[in-house]
Amino acid sequence: MTEYVAVCQDCEWERPMPKREMAEHAKRVHEDEQGHLVFLEH
């Protein structure tokens, strides 16, 4: 199964997700809540 990981550049936070849409959602939530920069790894 392909996995996407949302990874924060500003802290130790990261979330592996099975689908891109789920990783993008986690990315947006963390950016909105923390004001951090998050990117997706595939």
C-alpha positions as a Python dict, from the first residue, in 0.01 Angstrom:
ca = {
    (1, 'M'): (0, 0, 0),
    (2, 'T'): (123, 345, -90),
    (3, 'E'): (167, 571, 209),
    (4, 'Y'): (182, 949, 233),
    (5, 'V'): (340, 1121, 530),
    (6, 'A'): (266, 1477, 639),
    (7, 'V'): (591, 1608, 793),
    (8, 'C'): (634, 1936, 978),
    (9, 'Q'): (948, 2139, 914),
    (10, 'D'): (907, 2333, 1237),
    (11, 'C'): (865, 2053, 1494),
    (12, 'E'): (881, 1674, 1534),
    (13, 'W'): (521, 1621, 1416),
    (14, 'E'): (449, 1375, 1136),
    (15, 'R'): (148, 1167, 1036),
    (16, 'P'): (159, 866, 802),
    (17, 'M'): (-165, 820, 610),
    (18, 'P'): (-276, 558, 355),
    (19, 'K'): (-428, 818, 117),
    (20, 'R'): (-306, 1151, -15),
    (21, 'E'): (-633, 1324, 73),
    (22, 'M'): (-599, 1217, 436),
    (23, 'A'): (-239, 1340, 454),
    (24, 'E'): (-340, 1673, 296),
    (25, 'H'): (-613, 1713, 557),
    (26, 'A'): (-371, 1639, 844),
    (27, 'K'): (-128, 1889, 686),
    (28, 'R'): (-389, 2167, 674),
    (29, 'V'): (-507, 2101, 1030),
    (30, 'H'): (-154, 2115, 1173),
    (31, 'E'): (-69, 2429, 973),
    (32, 'D'): (-390, 2600, 1088),
    (33, 'E'): (-351, 2500, 1453),
    (34, 'Q'): (24, 2556, 1490),
    (35, 'G'): (116, 2803, 1216),
    (36, 'H'): (389, 2563, 1102),
    (37, 'L'): (503, 2465, 753),
    (38, 'V'): (414, 2105, 662),
    (39, 'F'): (499, 1912, 347),
    (40, 'L'): (398, 1572, 210),
    (41, 'E'): (637, 1285, 148),
    (42, 'H'): (542, 995, -74),
}
